[in-house]
């Protein structure tokens, strides 16, 4: 191990070369072109962990197909508040991507986003009734105005033939279908953004890992970084005014190295994911949709079974899953000791309490490890009864790390979303959690900017609206603006236009 002189100080250091860091770097360079920014990525290439195309489902999460974003209230009405909020945040993503396409920063839309209808599929009279009422409530808002419902087998078969072919005629089934859905390659977006940022003097360092952090006397941060050059390891020190960890599960490690009190009580439940993948053109061409069903009882939202059309490098394929399992790594290319190494006196109690309250989930995760290929194919055939085992191969997807946090009543709770954790002085921040994650990256990182740079907000807002025109306006309340925004971004991104009425 060799120690070399410190690199120059930076205004901003981003830990992790995924979609979160790429989006934040893009926002900051747009707002403050003169700020110096450096990115440090553990792997040889950016966008290779959770952002990589085959490490996630590629769903542009907007609440169009994910049944768990709506719930039934005691009076039988449907609560769509979460779905509306999620859709509005995804509309910010569409505006952000559209602005970058128009500016020539991103390439042709079909290199990273493609129109793929989103569907929800259920079986059984109870769920059919729920889905009908869910559709009636959602479709009353323009953000979901293109959603159509049917319990007719023929209509569902026209939307997605694999769902109905040779299905038992006694099955009560129903589905919703929304043409405005999309499939996104977040790894490709990440690569294109960093390609542009290199020309804007953003330094991107690969094969390097943050090994330590400490506060300088002036309130800035000093990071100790190890470089793996192939032949040797080099250690350098880097100073930064602001540090952001957009490194998936690794972000907790960064916060723990920093030692900020705001990170106390946080732990992670790492969850692995696998999918069945089909590349047979004869099968792929018969299905064009992302079809989501209900997650097993006690399972996290990321375990919702879904049969998806994927478009990666211009080629179409199908995936079904996820088959979630227990895995102690925080990243796909992480360490077997990640979970153990992240234990601290302040998060042991929350993790223990979470374990006690989520035994069904933990049994499900460990049970998936022992699940045979036959059982995995049986789950697929619940969606596509005629699925042929010869057409499907098992692939390993990315690693997810769900948030566990201290709770004054229960001791510790498991969270299924994403959360920004920031120091009180705004000098360091991180994003913990997973889904919907990448789909709402601009909205998440706008929160980072608001919390960490509050005094800049009056000056930044006009420039941010150049990228996200509806910023500061509610698409939930302003239905006319909602219609205009969905139509406008569909045109720029070559997505399906919303249906009338």
Buried (B, 14 or more C-beta within 10 A) or exposed (E): EEEEEBBEBBBBBBBBBBBBBBBBBBBBBBBBEEBBBBBBBBBEBBBBBBBBBBBBBBBBBBBBBBBBBBBEEEEEEBBBEBBBBBBBBBBBBBBBBBBBBEEEBBBEBEBBBBBBBBBBBBBEEEBBBBBBBBBEBBBEBBBBBBBBBBBEBEBBBEBBBBBBEEBEEEEBBBBBBBBBBBBBBBBBBBBBBBBBBEEEEBBBBBBBBBEEBEBEEEEBBBBBBBBBEEEEBBBBBBBBBBBBBBBBBBBBBBBBBBEBEBBBBBBBBBBBBBBBBBBBEEBBEBBBBBBBBBBBEEBBBBBBBBBBBBBBEEEBBBBBBBBBBBBBBBBBEBEEEBBEEBEBEBBEBBBBBBBEBBEEBBEBBEBBEEBEEEEBBEBBBBBBBEBEEEBBEEBBBBBBBBBBBBBEEEBBBBBBBBBBBBBEEBBBBBBBBBBBBBBBBBBBBBBBBBBBBEEEEEEBEEEBBEBBBBBEBEBBEBBEBBBBBBEBBBEBBEBBEBEEE
